[in-house]
Amino acid sequence: MRTKRWISGRITLAAAILIGLILCSCGGPRRDLVGKWRSAGEANTTIWEFSNNGGVKIGSIQGRYSFGDRDRIKIETGSSTSVYELELTGDRMVLKDLRGTKNEFVRVK
């Protein structure tokens, strides 16, 4: 009887850990964001550079970024904080602010 409960408990624990890992991978840092981006349609524009460590550089302005729920990204600099809805598809990125304004970017290669 104890053996069955022990095995059942281990299976339940393993399932919970697996589910937790799956959920964490969905909401964690998006590796596909890391790199340099520029405004779509404009060759000479400010470059946005996202680092693995949560740092962002917008032109010469340094800041931090973090992810929220529902594909949201928060970008904080010394002078402002902005929240966007993030859409990433291959080498295209769209940042939509809370008013609905869209900023479209392409990856710099």
C-alpha positions as CSV (number, residue, x, y, z in Angstrom):
1,M,0.0,0.0,0.0
2,R,2.8,2.5,0.9
3,T,4.6,1.6,-2.3
4,K,1.6,2.5,-4.5
5,R,1.2,5.9,-2.7
6,W,4.9,6.5,-3.0
7,I,4.9,5.8,-6.8
8,S,1.7,7.8,-7.2
9,G,3.2,10.7,-5.4
10,R,6.4,10.6,-7.5
11,I,4.3,10.5,-10.8
12,T,2.2,13.4,-9.6
13,L,5.4,15.4,-8.7
14,A,7.0,14.6,-12.0
15,A,3.9,15.7,-13.9
16,A,3.7,19.0,-11.9
17,I,7.4,19.7,-12.7
18,L,6.9,19.0,-16.4
19,I,3.8,21.3,-16.6
20,G,5.7,24.0,-14.7
21,L,8.6,23.8,-17.2
22,I,6.3,24.0,-20.1
23,L,4.5,27.1,-18.7
24,C,7.8,28.8,-17.9
25,S,9.1,28.3,-21.4
26,C,6.0,30.1,-22.8
27,G,6.3,33.2,-20.7
28,G,10.1,33.5,-20.4
29,P,12.5,35.7,-22.3
30,R,12.0,35.5,-26.0
31,R,15.3,34.6,-27.5
32,D,13.9,35.6,-31.0
33,L,13.8,39.3,-29.8
34,V,17.5,39.5,-29.1
35,G,19.4,41.4,-31.7
36,K,19.2,44.7,-33.6
37,W,16.1,46.1,-35.2
38,R,15.3,49.2,-37.3
39,S,12.0,50.7,-38.4
40,A,10.5,49.0,-41.4
41,G,10.6,51.1,-44.6
42,E,13.3,53.4,-43.2
43,A,16.9,52.7,-43.9
44,N,18.5,55.5,-41.8
45,T,16.7,55.2,-38.5
46,T,17.4,54.6,-34.8
47,I,18.5,51.1,-34.1
48,W,16.9,49.2,-31.2
49,E,19.2,46.5,-29.8
50,F,17.8,43.9,-27.3
51,S,20.3,41.9,-25.3
52,N,20.0,38.5,-23.6
53,N,20.4,40.0,-20.1
54,G,17.3,42.3,-20.4
55,G,19.1,45.3,-21.6
56,V,17.9,47.5,-24.5
57,K,19.7,50.2,-26.3
58,I,17.6,52.6,-28.4
59,G,20.1,54.7,-30.4
60,S,22.3,55.9,-27.5
61,I,19.7,55.5,-24.8
62,Q,20.2,52.6,-22.4
63,G,17.3,50.9,-20.8
64,R,15.8,47.6,-19.6
65,Y,13.0,45.4,-20.9
66,S,10.9,42.8,-19.3
67,F,8.0,40.6,-20.4
68,G,4.5,40.6,-19.0
69,D,1.4,38.6,-19.7
70,R,-0.5,38.6,-23.0
71,D,2.6,39.2,-25.1
72,R,3.4,42.5,-23.5
73,I,6.8,44.0,-23.2
74,K,7.8,46.8,-20.8
75,I,10.7,49.1,-21.8
76,E,12.2,51.3,-19.2
77,T,14.7,54.1,-19.7
78,G,15.9,56.8,-17.4
79,S,13.3,59.2,-18.7
80,S,10.3,57.0,-19.5
81,T,8.5,53.7,-19.3
82,S,6.5,52.2,-22.1
83,V,4.3,49.1,-22.4
84,Y,3.7,47.5,-25.8
85,E,2.0,44.5,-27.2
86,L,4.7,42.5,-28.9
87,E,4.3,40.6,-32.2
88,L,7.3,38.7,-33.5
89,T,7.2,36.8,-36.8
90,G,10.6,35.8,-38.2
91,D,12.5,39.0,-38.9
92,R,9.6,41.3,-38.4
93,M,8.5,42.8,-35.1
94,V,5.5,45.0,-34.3
95,L,5.2,47.0,-31.1
96,K,1.7,48.3,-30.5
97,D,1.2,50.8,-27.7
98,L,-1.8,50.9,-25.4
99,R,-3.5,53.6,-27.7
100,G,-3.2,51.3,-30.7
101,T,-0.3,53.0,-32.5
102,K,1.9,50.4,-34.3
103,N,5.7,50.6,-34.8
104,E,6.9,48.1,-37.3
105,F,10.6,46.9,-37.3
106,V,12.8,44.5,-39.3
107,R,15.8,42.7,-38.0
108,V,19.2,44.2,-38.9
109,K,21.4,41.5,-40.4
